[in-house]
Amino acid sequence: MQSISLVGVASGESKVLKYQIQNLEMSMLAFLQLNNIPIASSCGGKRVCETCTINGNILSCAITLEEFISNHGKVIEVDYL
């Protein structure tokens, strides 16, 4: 099992989220929800509301965990935590 860090920008708090190989195909939104991280998404992940942003401007519903790690590393930043 591997891990990725979640950091709250406002609070500076952090959490370590574990993931398995099968999680890599999940959207970041689904992965965060699986780990009980509250993330706004009034459209349910349909890329319409644009409220599920992570790392400043990345829509968590539009990127898989694997794509995120490949392109942005292993630190997820959210405005809250």
PDB file with SEQRES, HELIX, SHEET and CRYST1 records, atoms N, CA, C and O in Angstrom:
SEQRES   1 A   81  MET GLN SER ILE SER LEU VAL GLY VAL ALA SER GLY GLU          
SEQRES   2 A   81  SER LYS VAL LEU LYS TYR GLN ILE GLN ASN LEU GLU MET          
SEQRES   3 A   81  SER MET LEU ALA PHE LEU GLN LEU ASN ASN ILE PRO ILE          
SEQRES   4 A   81  ALA SER SER CYS GLY GLY LYS ARG VAL CYS GLU THR CYS          
SEQRES   5 A   81  THR ILE ASN GLY ASN ILE LEU SER CYS ALA ILE THR LEU          
SEQRES   6 A   81  GLU GLU PHE ILE SER ASN HIS GLY LYS VAL ILE GLU VAL          
SEQRES   7 A   81  ASP TYR LEU                                                  
HELIX    1 AA1 ILE A   21  GLU A   25  5                                   5    
HELIX    2 AA2 MET A   28  LEU A   34  1                                   7    
HELIX    3 AA3 SER A   60  ALA A   62  5                                   3    
HELIX    4 AA4 LEU A   65  HIS A   72  1                                   8    
SHEET    1 AA1 3 SER A  14  TYR A  19  0                                        
SHEET    2 AA1 3 GLN A   2  GLY A   8 -1                                        
SHEET    3 AA1 3 VAL A  75  VAL A  78  1                                        
SHEET    1 AA2 2 THR A  53  ILE A  54  0                                        
SHEET    2 AA2 2 ILE A  58  LEU A  59 -1                                        
CRYST1    1.000    1.000    1.000  90.00  90.00  90.00 P 1           1          
ATOM      1  N   MET A   1       0.851  -1.182   0.000  1.00  0.00           N  
ATOM      2  CA  MET A   1       0.000   0.000   0.000  1.00  0.00           C  
ATOM      3  C   MET A   1       0.890   1.235   0.000  1.00  0.00           C  
ATOM      4  O   MET A   1       1.892   1.294   0.713  1.00  0.00           O  
ATOM      5  N   GLN A   2       0.514   2.217  -0.804  1.00  0.00           N  
ATOM      6  CA  GLN A   2       1.266   3.450  -0.891  1.00  0.00           C  
ATOM      7  C   GLN A   2       0.447   4.585  -0.287  1.00  0.00           C  
ATOM      8  O   GLN A   2      -0.706   4.392   0.097  1.00  0.00           O  
ATOM      9  N   SER A   3       1.053   5.774  -0.206  1.00  0.00           N  
ATOM     10  CA  SER A   3       0.344   6.892   0.415  1.00  0.00           C  
ATOM     11  C   SER A   3       0.570   8.193  -0.346  1.00  0.00           C  
ATOM     12  O   SER A   3       1.524   8.347  -1.109  1.00  0.00           O  
ATOM     13  N   ILE A   4      -0.343   9.112  -0.104  1.00  0.00           N  
ATOM     14  CA  ILE A   4      -0.299  10.452  -0.671  1.00  0.00           C  
ATOM     15  C   ILE A   4      -0.697  11.410   0.448  1.00  0.00           C  
ATOM     16  O   ILE A   4      -1.522  11.060   1.292  1.00  0.00           O  
ATOM     17  N   SER A   5      -0.128  12.601   0.467  1.00  0.00           N  
ATOM     18  CA  SER A   5      -0.413  13.568   1.529  1.00  0.00           C  
ATOM     19  C   SER A   5      -1.506  14.541   1.111  1.00  0.00           C  
ATOM     20  O   SER A   5      -1.587  14.953  -0.046  1.00  0.00           O  
ATOM     21  N   LEU A   6      -2.335  14.893   2.067  1.00  0.00           N  
ATOM     22  CA  LEU A   6      -3.383  15.899   1.887  1.00  0.00           C  
ATOM     23  C   LEU A   6      -3.071  17.039   2.833  1.00  0.00           C  
ATOM     24  O   LEU A   6      -2.917  16.823   4.035  1.00  0.00           O  
ATOM     25  N   VAL A   7      -2.975  18.262   2.303  1.00  0.00           N  
ATOM     26  CA  VAL A   7      -2.610  19.423   3.108  1.00  0.00           C  
ATOM     27  C   VAL A   7      -3.693  20.483   2.992  1.00  0.00           C  
ATOM     28  O   VAL A   7      -4.137  20.813   1.892  1.00  0.00           O  
ATOM     29  N   GLY A   8      -4.115  21.014   4.133  1.00  0.00           N  
ATOM     30  CA  GLY A   8      -5.043  22.138   4.163  1.00  0.00           C  
ATOM     31  C   GLY A   8      -4.256  23.430   4.068  1.00  0.00           C  
ATOM     32  O   GLY A   8      -3.453  23.728   4.952  1.00  0.00           O  
ATOM     33  N   VAL A   9      -4.466  24.196   3.022  1.00  0.00           N  
ATOM     34  CA  VAL A   9      -3.706  25.425   2.794  1.00  0.00           C  
ATOM     35  C   VAL A   9      -3.943  26.426   3.925  1.00  0.00           C  
ATOM     36  O   VAL A   9      -2.992  27.016   4.439  1.00  0.00           O  
ATOM     37  N   ALA A  10      -5.197  26.620   4.313  1.00  0.00           N  
ATOM     38  CA  ALA A  10      -5.523  27.608   5.350  1.00  0.00           C  
ATOM     39  C   ALA A  10      -5.017  27.192   6.729  1.00  0.00           C  
ATOM     40  O   ALA A  10      -4.493  28.017   7.477  1.00  0.00           O  
ATOM     41  N   SER A  11      -5.172  25.926   7.061  1.00  0.00           N  
ATOM     42  CA  SER A  11      -4.840  25.470   8.410  1.00  0.00           C  
ATOM     43  C   SER A  11      -3.420  24.943   8.550  1.00  0.00           C  
ATOM     44  O   SER A  11      -2.868  24.938   9.651  1.00  0.00           O  
ATOM     45  N   GLY A  12      -2.826  24.503   7.456  1.00  0.00           N  
ATOM     46  CA  GLY A  12      -1.508  23.881   7.520  1.00  0.00           C  
ATOM     47  C   GLY A  12      -1.562  22.445   8.013  1.00  0.00           C  
ATOM     48  O   GLY A  12      -0.528  21.784   8.113  1.00  0.00           O  
ATOM     49  N   GLU A  13      -2.755  21.958   8.321  1.00  0.00           N  
ATOM     50  CA  GLU A  13      -2.908  20.577   8.781  1.00  0.00           C  
ATOM     51  C   GLU A  13      -2.692  19.621   7.622  1.00  0.00           C  
ATOM     52  O   GLU A  13      -2.900  19.976   6.461  1.00  0.00           O  
ATOM     53  N   SER A  14      -2.277  18.417   7.943  1.00  0.00           N  
ATOM     54  CA  SER A  14      -2.087  17.426   6.893  1.00  0.00           C  
ATOM     55  C   SER A  14      -2.555  16.055   7.346  1.00  0.00           C  
ATOM     56  O   SER A  14      -2.641  15.762   8.538  1.00  0.00           O  
ATOM     57  N   LYS A  15      -2.855  15.228   6.357  1.00  0.00           N  
ATOM     58  CA  LYS A  15      -3.257  13.845   6.586  1.00  0.00           C  
ATOM     59  C   LYS A  15      -2.549  12.997   5.556  1.00  0.00           C  
ATOM     60  O   LYS A  15      -2.195  13.469   4.476  1.00  0.00           O  
ATOM     61  N   VAL A  16      -2.347  11.743   5.900  1.00  0.00           N  
ATOM     62  CA  VAL A  16      -1.786  10.782   4.966  1.00  0.00           C  
ATOM     63  C   VAL A  16      -2.913   9.867   4.530  1.00  0.00           C  
ATOM     64  O   VAL A  16      -3.597   9.268   5.361  1.00  0.00           O  
ATOM     65  N   LEU A  17      -3.105   9.762   3.220  1.00  0.00           N  
ATOM     66  CA  LEU A  17      -4.142   8.902   2.663  1.00  0.00           C  
ATOM     67  C   LEU A  17      -3.476   7.718   1.982  1.00  0.00           C  
ATOM     68  O   LEU A  17      -2.597   7.896   1.139  1.00  0.00           O  
ATOM     69  N   LYS A  18      -3.887   6.526   2.339  1.00  0.00           N  
ATOM     70  CA  LYS A  18      -3.345   5.302   1.751  1.00  0.00           C  
ATOM     71  C   LYS A  18      -4.133   4.947   0.496  1.00  0.00           C  
ATOM     72  O   LYS A  18      -5.334   5.203   0.411  1.00  0.00           O  
ATOM     73  N   TYR A  19      -3.447   4.359  -0.470  1.00  0.00           N  
ATOM     74  CA  TYR A  19      -4.133   3.889  -1.664  1.00  0.00           C  
ATOM     75  C   TYR A  19      -3.510   2.585  -2.155  1.00  0.00           C  
ATOM     76  O   TYR A  19      -2.348   2.284  -1.886  1.00  0.00           O  
ATOM     77  N   GLN A  20      -4.319   1.831  -2.878  1.00  0.00           N  
ATOM     78  CA  GLN A  20      -3.876   0.581  -3.476  1.00  0.00           C  
ATOM     79  C   GLN A  20      -3.879   0.739  -4.987  1.00  0.00           C  
ATOM     80  O   GLN A  20      -4.419   1.712  -5.511  1.00  0.00           O  
ATOM     81  N   ILE A  21      -3.283  -0.203  -5.680  1.00  0.00           N  
ATOM     82  CA  ILE A  21      -3.176  -0.152  -7.138  1.00  0.00           C  
ATOM     83  C   ILE A  21      -4.541   0.084  -7.782  1.00  0.00           C  
ATOM     84  O   ILE A  21      -4.649   0.882  -8.713  1.00  0.00           O  
ATOM     85  N   GLN A  22      -5.584  -0.596  -7.302  1.00  0.00           N  
ATOM     86  CA  GLN A  22      -6.910  -0.450  -7.913  1.00  0.00           C  
ATOM     87  C   GLN A  22      -7.482   0.953  -7.739  1.00  0.00           C  
ATOM     88  O   GLN A  22      -8.386   1.329  -8.485  1.00  0.00           O  
ATOM     89  N   ASN A  23      -6.997   1.732  -6.796  1.00  0.00           N  
ATOM     90  CA  ASN A  23      -7.461   3.106  -6.606  1.00  0.00           C  
ATOM     91  C   ASN A  23      -6.928   4.063  -7.666  1.00  0.00           C  
ATOM     92  O   ASN A  23      -7.491   5.141  -7.854  1.00  0.00           O  
ATOM     93  N   LEU A  24      -5.867   3.695  -8.356  1.00  0.00           N  
ATOM     94  CA  LEU A  24      -5.238   4.594  -9.330  1.00  0.00           C  
ATOM     95  C   LEU A  24      -6.168   4.994 -10.463  1.00  0.00           C  
ATOM     96  O   LEU A  24      -5.997   6.063 -11.048  1.00  0.00           O  
ATOM     97  N   GLU A  25      -7.142   4.164 -10.784  1.00  0.00           N  
ATOM     98  CA  GLU A  25      -8.092   4.449 -11.865  1.00  0.00           C  
ATOM     99  C   GLU A  25      -9.215   5.398 -11.436  1.00  0.00           C  
ATOM    100  O   GLU A  25      -9.927   5.933 -12.286  1.00  0.00           O  
ATOM    101  N   MET A  26      -9.378   5.611 -10.137  1.00  0.00           N  
ATOM    102  CA  MET A  26     -10.456   6.459  -9.608  1.00  0.00           C  
ATOM    103  C   MET A  26     -10.183   7.926  -9.892  1.00  0.00           C  
ATOM    104  O   MET A  26      -9.034   8.355  -9.993  1.00  0.00           O  
ATOM    105  N   SER A  27     -11.268   8.689 -10.019  1.00  0.00           N  
ATOM    106  CA  SER A  27     -11.084  10.141 -10.080  1.00  0.00           C  
ATOM    107  C   SER A  27     -10.595  10.597  -8.710  1.00  0.00           C  
ATOM    108  O   SER A  27     -10.831   9.930  -7.702  1.00  0.00           O  
ATOM    109  N   MET A  28      -9.923  11.720  -8.685  1.00  0.00           N  
ATOM    110  CA  MET A  28      -9.482  12.264  -7.399  1.00  0.00           C  
ATOM    111  C   MET A  28     -10.684  12.559  -6.509  1.00  0.00           C  
ATOM    112  O   MET A  28     -10.616  12.369  -5.295  1.00  0.00           O  
ATOM    113  N   LEU A  29     -11.779  13.018  -7.100  1.00  0.00           N  
ATOM    114  CA  LEU A  29     -12.996  13.284  -6.329  1.00  0.00           C  
ATOM    115  C   LEU A  29     -13.465  12.013  -5.632  1.00  0.00           C  
ATOM    116  O   LEU A  29     -13.729  12.027  -4.430  1.00  0.00           O  
ATOM    117  N   ALA A  30     -13.569  10.920  -6.373  1.00  0.00           N  
ATOM    118  CA  ALA A  30     -14.020   9.646  -5.789  1.00  0.00           C  
ATOM    119  C   ALA A  30     -13.031   9.148  -4.733  1.00  0.00           C  
ATOM    120  O   ALA A  30     -13.440   8.621  -3.698  1.00  0.00           O  
ATOM    121  N   PHE A  31     -11.739   9.313  -4.991  1.00  0.00           N  
ATOM    122  CA  PHE A  31     -10.723   8.890  -4.025  1.00  0.00           C  
ATOM    123  C   PHE A  31     -10.829   9.677  -2.726  1.00  0.00           C  
ATOM    124  O   PHE A  31     -10.752   9.100  -1.641  1.00  0.00           O  
ATOM    125  N   LEU A  32     -11.004  10.986  -2.830  1.00  0.00           N  
ATOM    126  CA  LEU A  32     -11.143  11.817  -1.634  1.00  0.00           C  
ATOM    127  C   LEU A  32     -12.421  11.459  -0.865  1.00  0.00           C  
ATOM    128  O   LEU A  32     -12.411  11.381   0.363  1.00  0.00           O  
ATOM    129  N   GLN A  33     -13.505  11.245  -1.588  1.00  0.00           N  
ATOM    130  CA  GLN A  33     -14.753  10.857  -0.939  1.00  0.00           C  
ATOM    131  C   GLN A  33     -14.618   9.495  -0.266  1.00  0.00           C  
ATOM    132  O   GLN A  33     -15.144   9.298   0.830  1.00  0.00           O  
ATOM    133  N   LEU A  34     -13.924   8.555  -0.902  1.00  0.00           N  
ATOM    134  CA  LEU A  34     -13.677   7.239  -0.321  1.00  0.00           C  
ATOM    135  C   LEU A  34     -12.943   7.360   1.012  1.00  0.00           C  
ATOM    136  O   LEU A  34     -13.153   6.561   1.925  1.00  0.00           O  
ATOM    137  N   ASN A  35     -12.086   8.363   1.109  1.00  0.00           N  
ATOM    138  CA  ASN A  35     -11.304   8.591   2.330  1.00  0.00           C  
ATOM    139  C   ASN A  35     -11.966   9.574   3.287  1.00  0.00           C  
ATOM    140  O   ASN A  35     -11.315  10.110   4.184  1.00  0.00           O  
ATOM    141  N   ASN A  36     -13.259   9.810   3.094  1.00  0.00           N  
ATOM    142  CA  ASN A  36     -14.056  10.679   3.980  1.00  0.00           C  
ATOM    143  C   ASN A  36     -13.523  12.106   4.057  1.00  0.00           C  
ATOM    144  O   ASN A  36     -13.599  12.748   5.105  1.00  0.00           O  
ATOM    145  N   ILE A  37     -12.986  12.598   2.946  1.00  0.00           N  
ATOM    146  CA  ILE A  37     -12.532  13.992   2.864  1.00  0.00           C  
ATOM    147  C   ILE A  37     -13.682  14.783   2.246  1.00  0.00           C  
ATOM    148  O   ILE A  37     -14.058  14.522   1.103  1.00  0.00           O  
ATOM    149  N   PRO A  38     -14.242  15.735   2.968  1.00  0.00           N  
ATOM    150  CA  PRO A  38     -15.349  16.514   2.405  1.00  0.00           C  
ATOM    151  C   PRO A  38     -14.849  17.434   1.295  1.00  0.00           C  
ATOM    152  O   PRO A  38     -13.957  18.256   1.503  1.00  0.00           O  
ATOM    153  N   ILE A  39     -15.431  17.280   0.136  1.00  0.00           N  
ATOM    154  CA  ILE A  39     -15.045  18.113  -0.994  1.00  0.00           C  
ATOM    155  C   ILE A  39     -16.312  18.530  -1.730  1.00  0.00           C  
ATOM    156  O   ILE A  39     -17.167  17.698  -2.033  1.00  0.00           O  
ATOM    157  N   ALA A  40     -16.422  19.808  -2.010  1.00  0.00           N  
ATOM    158  CA  ALA A  40     -17.622  20.341  -2.662  1.00  0.00           C  
ATOM    159  C   ALA A  40     -17.750  19.789  -4.075  1.00  0.00           C  
ATOM    160  O   ALA A  40     -16.774  19.721  -4.822  1.00  0.00           O  
ATOM    161  N   SER A  41     -18.963  19.397  -4.425  1.00  0.00           N  
ATOM    162  CA  SER A  41     -19.241  18.926  -5.783  1.00  0.00           C  
ATOM    163  C   SER A  41     -20.744  18.859  -5.970  1.00  0.00           C  
ATOM    164  O   SER A  41     -21.342  17.793  -5.822  1.00  0.00           O  
ATOM    165  N   SER A  42     -21.356  19.980  -6.291  1.00  0.00           N  
ATOM    166  CA  SER A  42     -22.810  20.007  -6.434  1.00  0.00           C  
ATOM    167  C   SER A  42     -23.295  19.289  -7.684  1.00  0.00           C  
ATOM    168  O   SER A  42     -24.474  18.947  -7.771  1.00  0.00           O  
ATOM    169  N   CYS A  43     -22.410  19.050  -8.663  1.00  0.00           N  
ATOM    170  CA  CYS A  43     -22.824  18.356  -9.890  1.00  0.00           C  
ATOM    171  C   CYS A  43     -22.556  16.855  -9.827  1.00  0.00           C  
ATOM    172  O   CYS A  43     -22.887  16.130 -10.765  1.00  0.00           O  
ATOM    173  N   GLY A  44     -21.964  16.385  -8.738  1.00  0.00           N  
ATOM    174  CA  GLY A  44     -21.707  14.958  -8.595  1.00  0.00           C  
ATOM    175  C   GLY A  44     -20.592  14.434  -9.480  1.00  0.00           C  
ATOM    176  O   GLY A  44     -20.590  13.254  -9.833  1.00  0.00           O  
ATOM    177  N   GLY A  45     -19.653  15.276  -9.842  1.00  0.00           N  
ATOM    178  CA  GLY A  45     -18.504  14.837 -10.625  1.00  0.00           C  
ATOM    179  C   GLY A  45     -18.698  14.881 -12.127  1.00  0.00           C  
ATOM    180  O   GLY A  45     -18.003  14.175 -12.858  1.00  0.00           O  
ATOM    181  N   LYS A  46     -19.620  15.688 -12.598  1.00  0.00           N  
ATOM    182  CA  LYS A  46     -19.898  15.775 -14.040  1.00  0.00           C  
ATOM    183  C   LYS A  46     -19.149  16.914 -14.729  1.00  0.00           C  
ATOM    184  O   LYS A  46     -19.415  17.218 -15.892  1.00  0.00           O  
ATOM    185  N   ARG A  47     -18.226  17.536 -14.024  1.00  0.00           N  
ATOM    186  CA  ARG A  47     -17.381  18.616 -14.564  1.00  0.00           C  
ATOM    187  C   ARG A  47     -18.176  19.861 -14.940  1.00  0.00           C  
ATOM    188  O   ARG A  47     -17.820  20.565 -15.886  1.00  0.00           O  
ATOM    189  N   VAL A  48     -19.238  20.133 -14.213  1.00  0.00           N  
ATOM    190  CA  VAL A  48     -20.080  21.284 -14.523  1.00  0.00           C  
ATOM    191  C   VAL A  48     -19.906  22.400 -13.501  1.00  0.00           C  
ATOM    192  O   VAL A  48     -19.698  23.553 -13.879  1.00  0.00           O  
ATOM    193  N   CYS A  49     -19.986  22.077 -12.223  1.00  0.00           N  
ATOM    194  CA  CYS A  49     -20.005  23.123 -11.190  1.00  0.00           C  
ATOM    195  C   CYS A  49     -18.623  23.722 -10.906  1.00  0.00           C  
ATOM    196  O   CYS A  49     -18.525  24.860 -10.446  1.00  0.00           O  
ATOM    197  N   GLU A  50     -17.569  22.972 -11.176  1.00  0.00           N  
ATOM    198  CA  GLU A  50     -16.192  23.414 -10.967  1.00  0.00           C  
ATOM    199  C   GLU A  50     -15.889  23.826  -9.531  1.00  0.00           C  
ATOM    200  O   GLU A  50     -15.092  24.735  -9.301  1.00  0.00           O  
ATOM    201  N   THR A  51     -16.521  23.161  -8.566  1.00  0.00           N  
ATOM    202  CA  THR A  51     -16.270  23.473  -7.159  1.00  0.00           C  
ATOM    203  C   THR A  51     -15.315  22.497  -6.481  1.00  0.00           C  
ATOM    204  O   THR A  51     -14.889  22.741  -5.352  1.00  0.00           O  
ATOM    205  N   CYS A  52     -14.977  21.413  -7.141  1.00  0.00           N  
ATOM    206  CA  CYS A  52     -14.163  20.366  -6.508  1.00  0.00           C  
ATOM    207  C   CYS A  52     -12.668  20.551  -6.770  1.00  0.00           C  
ATOM    208  O   CYS A  52     -11.956  19.582  -7.034  1.00  0.00           O  
ATOM    209  N   THR A  53     -12.204  21.777  -6.699  1.00  0.00           N  
ATOM    210  CA  THR A  53     -10.807  22.051  -7.039  1.00  0.00           C  
ATOM    211  C   THR A  53      -9.838  21.606  -5.945  1.00  0.00           C  
ATOM    212  O   THR A  53     -10.119  21.685  -4.749  1.00  0.00           O  
ATOM    213  N   ILE A  54      -8.698  21.140  -6.410  1.00  0.00           N  
ATOM    214  CA  ILE A  54      -7.571  20.795  -5.549  1.00  0.00           C  
ATOM    215  C   ILE A  54      -6.337  21.439  -6.157  1.00  0.00           C  
ATOM    216  O   ILE A  54      -6.321  21.746  -7.349  1.00  0.00           O  
ATOM    217  N   ASN A  55      -5.325  21.642  -5.366  1.00  0.00           N  
ATOM    218  CA  ASN A  55      -4.071  22.247  -5.825  1.00  0.00           C  
ATOM    219  C   ASN A  55      -4.314  23.515  -6.646  1.00  0.00           C  
ATOM    220  O   ASN A  55      -3.696  23.733  -7.688  1.00  0.00           O  
ATOM    221  N   GLY A  56      -5.224  24.334  -6.149  1.00  0.00           N  
ATOM    222  CA  GLY A  56      -5.470  25.632  -6.762  1.00  0.00           C  
ATOM    223  C   GLY A  56      -6.524  25.646  -7.836  1.00  0.00           C  
ATOM    224  O   GLY A  56      -7.518  26.363  -7.718  1.00  0.00           O  
ATOM    225  N   ASN A  57      -6.328  24.855  -8.901  1.00  0.00           N  
ATOM    226  CA  ASN A  57      -7.262  24.955 -10.026  1.00  0.00           C  
ATOM    227  C   ASN A  57      -7.533  23.637 -10.748  1.00  0.00           C  
ATOM    228  O   ASN A  57      -8.076  23.648 -11.853  1.00  0.00           O  
ATOM    229  N   ILE A  58      -7.173  22.518 -10.156  1.00  0.00           N  
ATOM    230  CA  ILE A  58      -7.392  21.217 -10.779  1.00  0.00           C  
ATOM    231  C   ILE A  58      -8.753  20.686 -10.340  1.00  0.00           C  
ATOM    232  O   ILE A  58      -9.026  20.581  -9.144  1.00  0.00           O  
ATOM    233  N   LEU A  59      -9.605  20.353 -11.307  1.00  0.00           N  
ATOM    234  CA  LEU A  59     -10.896  19.753 -10.972  1.00  0.00           C  
ATOM    235  C   LEU A  59     -10.655  18.304 -10.568  1.00  0.00           C  
ATOM    236  O   LEU A  59     -10.168  17.507 -11.370  1.00  0.00           O  
ATOM    237  N   SER A  60     -10.991  17.964  -9.340  1.00  0.00           N  
ATOM    238  CA  SER A  60     -10.737  16.606  -8.859  1.00  0.00           C  
ATOM    239  C   SER A  60     -11.574  15.563  -9.582  1.00  0.00           C  
ATOM    240  O   SER A  60     -11.219  14.385  -9.592  1.00  0.00           O  
ATOM    241  N   CYS A  61     -12.678  15.978 -10.186  1.00  0.00           N  
ATOM    242  CA  CYS A  61     -13.527  15.044 -10.935  1.00  0.00           C  
ATOM    243  C   CYS A  61     -12.976  14.762 -12.322  1.00  0.00           C  
ATOM    244  O   CYS A  61     -13.422  13.825 -12.985  1.00  0.00           O  
ATOM    245  N   ALA A  62     -12.020  15.554 -12.769  1.00  0.00           N  
ATOM    246  CA  ALA A  62     -11.526  15.459 -14.142  1.00  0.00           C  
ATOM    247  C   ALA A  62     -10.161  14.791 -14.254  1.00  0.00           C  
ATOM    248  O   ALA A  62      -9.588  14.740 -15.342  1.00  0.00           O  
ATOM    249  N   ILE A  63      -9.633  14.278 -13.145  1.00  0.00           N  
ATOM    250  CA  ILE A  63      -8.298  13.686 -13.167  1.00  0.00           C  
ATOM    251  C   ILE A  63      -8.294  12.442 -12.280  1.00  0.00           C  
ATOM    252  O   ILE A  63      -8.876  12.441 -11.195  1.00  0.00           O  
ATOM    253  N   THR A  64      -7.633  11.384 -12.751  1.00  0.00           N  
ATOM    254  CA  THR A  64      -7.540  10.176 -11.941  1.00  0.00           C  
ATOM    255  C   THR A  64      -6.405  10.325 -10.930  1.00  0.00           C  
ATOM    256  O   THR A  64      -5.548  11.200 -11.055  1.00  0.00           O  
ATOM    257  N   LEU A  65      -6.420   9.469  -9.949  1.00  0.00           N  
ATOM    258  CA  LEU A  65      -5.344   9.463  -8.960  1.00  0.00           C  
ATOM    259  C   LEU A  65      -4.007   9.228  -9.655  1.00  0.00           C  
ATOM    260  O   LEU A  65      -3.017   9.882  -9.330  1.00  0.00           O  
ATOM    261  N   GLU A  66      -3.971   8.308 -10.602  1.00  0.00           N  
ATOM    262  CA  GLU A  66      -2.731   8.019 -11.326  1.00  0.00           C  
ATOM    263  C   GLU A  66      -2.235   9.232 -12.109  1.00  0.00           C  
ATOM    264  O   GLU A  66      -1.044   9.540 -12.074  1.00  0.00           O  
ATOM    265  N   GLU A  67      -3.128   9.922 -12.813  1.00  0.00           N  
ATOM    266  CA  GLU A  67      -2.745  11.121 -13.569  1.00  0.00           C  
ATOM    267  C   GLU A  67      -2.251  12.211 -12.625  1.00  0.00           C  
ATOM    268  O   GLU A  67      -1.273  12.898 -12.919  1.00  0.00           O  
ATOM    269  N   PHE A  68      -2.931  12.369 -11.488  1.00  0.00           N  
ATOM    270  CA  PHE A  68      -2.527  13.388 -10.530  1.00  0.00           C  
ATOM    271  C   PHE A  68      -1.103  13.133 -10.048  1.00  0.00           C  
ATOM    272  O   PHE A  68      -0.263  14.033 -10.070  1.00  0.00           O  
ATOM    273  N   ILE A  69      -0.837  11.906  -9.614  1.00  0.00           N  
ATOM    274  CA  ILE A  69       0.493  11.574  -9.100  1.00  0.00           C  
ATOM    275  C   ILE A  69       1.552  11.769 -10.183  1.00  0.00           C  
ATOM    276  O   ILE A  69       2.624  12.312  -9.915  1.00  0.00           O  
ATOM    277  N   SER A  70       1.255  11.328 -11.400  1.00  0.00           N  
ATOM    278  CA  SER A  70       2.213  11.461 -12.506  1.00  0.00           C  
ATOM    279  C   SER A  70       2.526  12.911 -12.835  1.00  0.00           C  
ATOM    280  O   SER A  70       3.671  13.248 -13.137  1.00  0.00           O  
ATOM    281  N   ASN A  71       1.513  13.773 -12.776  1.00  0.00           N  
ATOM    282  CA  ASN A  71       1.683  15.164 -13.195  1.00  0.00           C  
ATOM    283  C   ASN A  71       1.929  16.164 -12.074  1.00  0.00           C  
ATOM    284  O   ASN A  71       2.475  17.240 -12.316  1.00  0.00           O  
ATOM    285  N   HIS A  72       1.531  15.821 -10.843  1.00  0.00           N  
ATOM    286  CA  HIS A  72       1.591  16.803  -9.758  1.00  0.00           C  
ATOM    287  C   HIS A  72       2.267  16.292  -8.485  1.00  0.00           C  
ATOM    288  O   HIS A  72       2.397  17.042  -7.517  1.00  0.00           O  
ATOM    289  N   GLY A  73       2.690  15.055  -8.472  1.00  0.00           N  
ATOM    290  CA  GLY A  73       3.355  14.515  -7.293  1.00  0.00           C  
ATOM    291  C   GLY A  73       2.381  13.948  -6.278  1.00  0.00           C  
ATOM    292  O   GLY A  73       1.229  13.658  -6.601  1.00  0.00           O  
ATOM    293  N   LYS A  74       2.845  13.794  -5.067  1.00  0.00           N  
ATOM    294  CA  LYS A  74       2.063  13.126  -4.029  1.00  0.00           C  
ATOM    295  C   LYS A  74       1.608  14.052  -2.909  1.00  0.00           C  
ATOM    296  O   LYS A  74       1.525  13.643  -1.751  1.00  0.00           O  
ATOM    297  N   VAL A  75       1.314  15.300  -3.257  1.00  0.00           N  
ATOM    298  CA  VAL A  75       0.763  16.239  -2.272  1.00  0.00           C  
ATOM    299  C   VAL A  75      -0.492  16.864  -2.864  1.00  0.00           C  
ATOM    300  O   VAL A  75      -0.443  17.545  -3.889  1.00  0.00           O  
ATOM    301  N   ILE A  76      -1.610  16.623  -2.204  1.00  0.00           N  
ATOM    302  CA  ILE A  76      -2.895  17.226  -2.587  1.00  0.00           C  
ATOM    303  C   ILE A  76      -3.103  18.421  -1.692  1.00  0.00           C  
ATOM    304  O   ILE A  76      -3.016  18.292  -0.471  1.00  0.00           O  
ATOM    305  N   GLU A  77      -3.374  19.583  -2.259  1.00  0.00           N  
ATOM    306  CA  GLU A  77      -3.667  20.774  -1.463  1.00  0.00           C  
ATOM    307  C   GLU A  77      -5.141  21.141  -1.617  1.00  0.00           C  
ATOM    308  O   GLU A  77      -5.665  21.224  -2.728  1.00  0.00           O  
ATOM    309  N   VAL A  78      -5.787  21.357  -0.488  1.00  0.00           N  
ATOM    310  CA  VAL A  78      -7.166  21.843  -0.469  1.00  0.00           C  
ATOM    311  C   VAL A  78      -7.181  23.121   0.369  1.00  0.00           C  
ATOM    312  O   VAL A  78      -6.321  23.316   1.229  1.00  0.00           O  
ATOM    313  N   ASP A  79      -8.149  23.979   0.118  1.00  0.00           N  
ATOM    314  CA  ASP A  79      -8.217  25.246   0.847  1.00  0.00           C  
ATOM    315  C   ASP A  79      -8.567  25.040   2.323  1.00  0.00           C  
ATOM    316  O   ASP A  79      -8.233  25.880   3.159  1.00  0.00           O  
ATOM    317  N   TYR A  80      -9.217  23.963   2.641  1.00  0.00           N  
ATOM    318  CA  TYR A  80      -9.715  23.663   3.990  1.00  0.00           C  
ATOM    319  C   TYR A  80      -9.164  22.315   4.419  1.00  0.00           C  
ATOM    320  O   TYR A  80      -8.614  21.578   3.601  1.00  0.00           O  
ATOM    321  N   LEU A  81      -9.303  22.001   5.658  1.00  0.00           N  
ATOM    322  CA  LEU A  81      -9.030  20.653   6.176  1.00  0.00           C  
ATOM    323  C   LEU A  81      -9.380  20.607   7.636  1.00  0.00           C  
ATOM    324  O   LEU A  81      -9.228  19.566   8.276  1.00  0.00           O  
TER     325      LEU A  81                                                      
END                                                                             
